[in-house]
Amino acid sequence: MLGLYPPSAFDAYKKDRTHFSASIDAAVEQIHAACEGVGTDDDALVKILGPRSPNERGLISQRYKELHGKSLRDLVKSETSGDFGYLLQLICFTLPQAEAYIVFHAMKGAGTSDHLLYSVLMGRTNEELDLLKKAYFEMYDTDLAVSISDEISGDFLAVIMKALQEPLVEYKPSFHTKEKAAEDAELIYKAGEGKWGTDENNFIKVLLASPPSHVRNIEAAYQAKYEHGLVYAIENEFSGSACAALTYFVRMSLEPWIFLAEHIEGTMAGAGTDETALSAAIVRYHSYLGHIMPAYEKKYQTSLYDRIKGEVSGKYQELLLQLIDAPRSVGNFA
């Protein structure tokens, strides 16, 4: 699956002391100066943090707390507000902390923002899911699975719990053969379309245990035998957020760049922009914008940069566009 976390995210949980360069220390002091006294120099914050890579922002976040005894995010929260403040808070966290924050606020208040939950939790590598769980517990003093089980139910809960609690199997060509893919395609069919009533547990179990390369082989086998693909099967057997979460998992395996282009466009389509989801997507998938942006332009005949520029405004727009242009940490896709 997509590896989202830069090296600094993992370094933050190691016992060895992280080395910080002079440029990181200088950025920390510039931020501290920008937030001293009455009010905040928003322009300075955008200028300092916007052009940084996810890895650099993670290092700045760690170093700020070391030098000034207060988290950078808490400082920013007290000084900024609105969509700009939310986005600025996200980039002042390490990425595991940012995702924990996204998930927590997706469950806060009346109703749950299911689309934010499954977009963060589906199809994660085991290593990153472990860091996310640690970050969530450290920030909110409760287990992530417990928090989620108190907020959602039914098939959607079953999907999310399986994603959280079952380790993703590493792809092994000797095990994940075409024959294995054909067997799993048949298991999924028998648990879904080939059964009177859906065996949700087995359908979910087989699908979510499959690494992306194997999902692609299952898709080919399913198409060959049943003349349609996994997304069609999911849409026939599930509904609501469970359907959306499983579709998210499958399409991220089959066509990640065009799917993420559609995902980002979906935050801006229709009446009004979902700024929270847009901010989360740009911050989380920043390392892969080099793949996503060409896919976006090919599908929508305009650049993602121009689309965002025409959709949002003010300091929020300025910071989003800075992030899009910022250097990208190298991500991995398994």
C-alpha positions as CSV (number, residue, x, y, z in Angstrom):
1,M,0.0,0.0,0.0
2,L,1.0,3.6,-0.1
3,G,3.7,4.5,2.5
4,L,2.8,8.0,3.6
5,Y,5.1,8.7,6.6
6,P,8.5,10.4,6.0
7,P,11.6,9.2,7.9
8,S,11.1,11.9,10.6
9,A,7.8,10.3,11.6
10,F,9.6,7.0,12.5
11,D,12.5,8.8,14.0
12,A,10.2,10.5,16.5
13,Y,9.5,7.1,18.2
14,K,13.1,5.9,18.3
15,K,15.1,6.1,21.5
16,D,18.2,7.5,19.7
17,R,18.3,11.3,19.8
18,T,17.5,12.8,16.4
19,H,20.0,15.1,14.8
20,F,18.6,18.5,13.8
21,S,20.4,20.6,11.2
22,A,21.1,24.3,11.6
23,S,18.3,25.1,9.0
24,I,15.7,23.3,11.2
25,D,16.9,25.2,14.3
26,A,16.7,28.5,12.3
27,A,13.1,27.7,11.2
28,V,12.1,26.9,14.7
29,E,13.4,30.3,16.0
30,Q,11.8,32.1,13.1
31,I,8.4,30.5,14.0
32,H,8.9,31.4,17.7
33,A,9.6,35.0,16.8
34,A,6.5,35.1,14.5
35,C,4.3,34.0,17.4
36,E,5.7,36.2,20.1
37,G,3.8,39.1,21.5
38,V,0.2,40.0,20.6
39,G,-1.1,38.2,17.5
40,T,0.6,36.0,15.0
41,D,2.5,36.9,11.9
42,D,0.5,34.6,9.6
43,D,2.6,35.6,6.5
44,A,5.7,34.5,8.3
45,L,4.2,31.1,9.2
46,V,3.1,30.5,5.6
47,K,6.5,31.5,4.4
48,I,8.4,29.3,6.8
49,L,6.3,26.1,6.8
50,G,4.6,26.2,3.4
51,P,7.7,25.5,1.3
52,R,9.0,22.6,3.5
53,S,8.8,18.9,2.7
54,P,6.8,16.6,5.1
55,N,10.0,15.3,6.5
56,E,11.3,18.8,7.3
57,R,8.0,19.8,8.9
58,G,8.1,16.8,11.1
59,L,11.6,17.7,12.2
60,I,10.6,21.3,12.9
61,S,7.6,20.0,15.0
62,Q,9.9,17.8,17.1
63,R,12.6,20.4,17.5
64,Y,10.2,23.2,18.5
65,K,9.0,21.2,21.5
66,E,12.6,20.4,22.5
67,L,13.7,24.0,22.4
68,H,10.6,25.8,23.7
69,G,8.8,23.2,25.9
70,K,5.5,23.6,24.0
71,S,4.1,21.8,21.0
72,L,4.2,23.8,17.8
73,R,0.6,22.7,17.1
74,D,-0.6,24.0,20.5
75,L,1.1,27.3,19.8
76,V,-0.5,27.7,16.4
77,K,-4.0,26.6,17.7
78,S,-4.0,29.4,20.2
79,E,-3.0,32.0,17.5
80,T,-5.0,31.0,14.4
81,S,-8.5,29.8,13.5
82,G,-10.8,28.7,10.6
83,D,-9.7,26.6,7.6
84,F,-6.3,28.3,7.6
85,G,-5.8,27.4,11.3
86,Y,-6.9,23.8,10.7
87,L,-4.5,23.3,7.8
88,L,-1.7,25.1,9.7
89,Q,-2.3,22.8,12.7
90,L,-2.0,19.7,10.5
91,I,1.4,20.7,9.1
92,C,2.6,21.5,12.6
93,F,2.1,17.9,13.7
94,T,4.2,15.0,12.6
95,L,2.1,13.1,10.0
96,P,1.0,10.3,12.4
97,Q,-0.2,13.0,14.8
98,A,-1.9,14.8,12.0
99,E,-3.8,11.7,11.0
100,A,-4.7,11.0,14.7
101,Y,-6.1,14.6,14.8
102,I,-8.1,14.1,11.6
103,V,-9.6,10.8,12.9
104,F,-10.4,12.3,16.4
105,H,-12.2,15.3,14.9
106,A,-14.0,13.1,12.4
107,M,-15.7,11.5,15.4
108,K,-16.2,14.7,17.4
109,G,-19.6,16.3,17.8
110,A,-22.9,15.2,16.3
111,G,-22.4,12.5,13.7
112,T,-19.2,11.0,12.3
113,S,-17.4,12.1,9.1
114,D,-17.1,8.5,7.8
115,H,-15.2,9.6,4.7
116,L,-12.4,11.0,6.8
117,L,-12.2,7.8,8.9
118,Y,-11.9,5.3,6.0
119,S,-9.6,7.5,3.9
120,V,-7.1,7.5,6.8
121,L,-7.5,3.9,8.0
122,M,-8.0,1.7,4.9
123,G,-5.1,-0.1,3.4
124,R,-2.3,1.1,5.6
125,T,1.0,-0.6,6.1
126,N,1.4,-2.4,9.4
127,E,4.3,-0.1,10.4
128,E,2.4,3.1,9.8
129,L,-0.8,1.8,11.4
130,D,1.2,1.0,14.5
131,L,2.6,4.6,14.6
132,L,-0.9,6.0,14.1
133,K,-2.2,4.0,17.0
134,K,0.6,5.2,19.2
135,A,0.1,8.8,18.2
136,Y,-3.6,8.6,18.9
137,F,-3.1,7.1,22.3
138,E,-0.5,9.7,23.3
139,M,-2.7,12.5,22.2
140,Y,-6.1,11.4,23.5
141,D,-5.3,8.8,26.2
142,T,-7.5,6.2,24.7
143,D,-7.2,3.3,22.2
144,L,-8.1,4.1,18.6
145,A,-10.2,1.0,18.1
146,V,-12.2,1.7,21.3
147,S,-12.9,5.2,20.2
148,I,-14.1,4.1,16.8
149,S,-16.2,1.3,18.1
150,D,-18.1,3.8,20.2
151,E,-19.0,5.9,17.2
152,I,-19.8,3.6,14.3
153,S,-21.7,0.3,13.8
154,G,-22.8,-2.4,11.4
155,D,-20.8,-3.4,8.3
156,F,-18.8,-0.2,8.4
157,L,-17.6,-1.0,11.9
158,A,-16.7,-4.5,10.7
159,V,-14.7,-3.1,7.8
160,I,-12.8,-0.6,9.9
161,M,-12.0,-3.1,12.7
162,K,-10.7,-5.6,10.2
163,A,-8.5,-2.9,8.7
164,L,-7.3,-1.8,12.2
165,Q,-6.7,-5.2,13.8
166,E,-5.7,-7.6,11.0
167,P,-2.1,-7.2,9.8
168,L,-1.7,-6.5,6.1
169,V,0.0,-9.5,4.5
170,E,3.3,-8.7,2.8
171,Y,3.2,-9.5,-0.9
172,K,5.2,-12.6,-1.7
173,P,5.2,-13.8,-5.4
174,S,5.7,-17.4,-4.3
175,F,2.5,-17.2,-2.2
176,H,0.4,-14.6,-4.1
177,T,0.3,-16.5,-7.3
178,K,-2.3,-16.2,-10.1
179,E,-3.7,-19.5,-8.8
180,K,-4.1,-18.0,-5.4
181,A,-5.8,-14.9,-6.9
182,A,-8.3,-17.1,-8.7
183,E,-9.0,-19.0,-5.5
184,D,-9.6,-15.7,-3.6
185,A,-11.7,-14.3,-6.4
186,E,-14.0,-17.4,-6.0
187,L,-14.0,-17.0,-2.3
188,I,-15.1,-13.4,-2.6
189,Y,-17.8,-14.4,-5.1
190,K,-19.1,-17.2,-2.9
191,A,-19.2,-14.8,0.1
192,G,-21.0,-12.1,-2.0
193,E,-22.7,-12.4,-5.3
194,G,-22.8,-16.2,-5.4
195,K,-24.6,-16.4,-2.1
196,W,-28.2,-15.8,-0.9
197,G,-27.4,-13.0,1.4
198,T,-23.8,-11.7,1.9
199,D,-21.2,-13.4,4.1
200,E,-19.8,-10.0,5.0
201,N,-17.1,-11.4,7.3
202,N,-15.4,-13.6,4.8
203,F,-15.8,-11.1,2.0
204,I,-14.1,-8.4,4.1
205,K,-11.5,-10.8,5.4
206,V,-10.3,-12.1,2.1
207,L,-10.3,-8.7,0.5
208,L,-8.5,-6.7,3.2
209,A,-5.8,-9.4,3.7
210,S,-4.7,-8.8,0.1
211,P,-1.7,-6.5,-0.7
212,P,-2.2,-4.3,-3.8
213,S,-0.4,-6.5,-6.3
214,H,-2.6,-9.4,-5.2
215,V,-5.8,-7.3,-5.4
216,R,-4.9,-6.5,-9.0
217,N,-4.6,-10.2,-9.7
218,I,-7.9,-10.9,-8.0
219,E,-9.5,-8.2,-10.0
220,A,-8.2,-9.8,-13.3
221,A,-9.4,-13.2,-12.2
222,Y,-12.8,-11.9,-11.1
223,Q,-13.2,-10.0,-14.4
224,A,-12.3,-13.1,-16.4
225,K,-14.7,-15.4,-14.6
226,Y,-17.6,-13.2,-13.7
227,E,-17.4,-10.5,-16.4
228,H,-17.2,-7.5,-14.0
229,G,-14.8,-6.4,-11.3
230,L,-14.6,-6.1,-7.6
231,V,-16.0,-2.6,-7.3
232,Y,-19.2,-3.8,-9.0
233,A,-19.4,-6.7,-6.6
234,I,-18.9,-4.4,-3.6
235,E,-21.6,-2.1,-4.8
236,N,-24.0,-5.0,-5.2
237,E,-23.3,-6.4,-1.7
238,F,-22.7,-3.4,0.5
239,S,-24.1,0.0,1.0
240,G,-23.3,3.3,2.6
241,S,-19.9,3.8,4.3
242,A,-19.0,0.1,4.2
243,C,-19.4,0.2,0.4
244,A,-17.4,3.4,0.2
245,A,-14.6,2.1,2.4
246,L,-14.2,-1.2,0.5
247,T,-14.3,0.7,-2.8
248,Y,-11.6,3.0,-1.5
249,F,-9.4,0.1,-0.6
250,V,-9.8,-1.6,-4.0
251,R,-9.4,1.5,-6.1
252,M,-6.3,2.5,-4.2
253,S,-4.9,-0.8,-5.1
254,L,-6.0,-0.8,-8.8
255,E,-5.5,2.8,-9.9
256,P,-4.2,5.0,-7.0
257,W,-3.3,8.1,-8.9
258,I,-6.5,8.6,-10.8
259,F,-8.5,7.6,-7.8
260,L,-6.7,10.1,-5.6
261,A,-7.2,12.8,-8.2
262,E,-10.9,12.0,-8.1
263,H,-10.8,12.0,-4.3
264,I,-9.3,15.5,-4.1
265,E,-11.7,16.8,-6.8
266,G,-14.6,15.3,-4.7
267,T,-13.7,17.6,-1.8
268,M,-14.3,20.6,-4.1
269,A,-17.2,19.4,-6.3
270,G,-20.8,20.5,-5.9
271,A,-22.1,23.3,-3.7
272,G,-19.3,24.4,-1.4
273,T,-15.9,23.0,-0.6
274,D,-15.2,20.5,2.1
275,E,-12.1,22.3,3.3
276,T,-11.4,19.8,6.1
277,A,-11.2,16.9,3.6
278,L,-9.2,19.0,1.1
279,S,-6.7,19.9,3.7
280,A,-6.4,16.3,4.9
281,A,-5.9,15.0,1.4
282,I,-3.2,17.5,0.4
283,V,-1.3,17.0,3.7
284,R,-1.6,13.2,3.7
285,Y,-0.8,12.5,0.1
286,H,1.7,15.3,-0.4
287,S,4.5,12.8,-1.1
288,Y,2.6,11.5,-4.1
289,L,1.4,14.8,-5.7
290,G,4.0,14.2,-8.4
291,H,1.9,11.3,-9.5
292,I,-1.5,12.7,-8.6
293,M,-1.3,16.1,-10.3
294,P,-0.6,14.7,-13.9
295,A,-3.5,12.3,-13.4
296,Y,-5.7,15.1,-12.2
297,E,-4.8,17.3,-15.2
298,K,-5.4,14.5,-17.7
299,K,-8.9,13.8,-16.3
300,Y,-10.1,17.3,-15.6
301,Q,-8.2,19.3,-18.2
302,T,-7.0,21.8,-15.7
303,S,-4.2,21.7,-13.2
304,L,-4.8,20.9,-9.5
305,Y,-3.0,24.1,-8.7
306,D,-5.4,26.2,-10.7
307,R,-8.5,24.3,-9.5
308,I,-7.6,25.0,-5.9
309,K,-6.7,28.6,-6.6
310,G,-10.1,29.2,-8.1
311,E,-12.0,27.4,-5.3
312,V,-10.6,28.8,-2.1
313,S,-9.2,32.1,-1.0
314,G,-7.1,34.1,1.5
315,K,-4.4,32.8,3.7
316,Y,-5.9,29.3,3.4
317,Q,-5.4,29.4,-0.4
318,E,-1.9,30.7,-0.1
319,L,-0.8,28.0,2.3
320,L,-2.5,25.2,0.2
321,L,-0.7,26.4,-2.9
322,Q,2.6,26.6,-1.0
323,L,2.2,23.0,0.1
324,I,1.5,21.8,-3.5
325,D,4.7,23.4,-4.7
326,A,6.8,22.2,-1.7
327,P,9.4,19.5,-2.0
328,R,8.1,16.0,-1.6
329,S,9.4,13.3,0.7
330,V,9.8,10.0,-1.2
331,G,6.9,7.6,-0.7
332,N,6.6,3.9,-1.3
333,F,3.9,1.9,-3.0
334,A,3.8,-1.8,-2.3
